[in-house]
C-alpha cells in the first residue's frame, strides 16, 4: 500500500486546531509517508498561519446571515 494518512486532534503549536490528511502514493510510498509526518508541521510554521482565522470566521458568519452575494 503506497498511500498514507494522518489524523491529529490537536496540532503541535496550535492545540485548538485539528488536521486530517490522506496522501496518495503516486510519488511512491516514501513521499506519502514523508508528507503524512511533516506537512502539518510545515503548515503551522508558515508566517501567516492563524493570522486570518478571525477574519475568515467573521466572513463565514456574514455569508450565513445575509446569504451568498
Secondary structure, 3 states (H helix, E strand, C coil): CCCEEEEECCECCECCCCEEEEECHHHCHHHHHHHHHHHHHHHHHCCCCCCCHHHHHHHHHHHHHHCCC
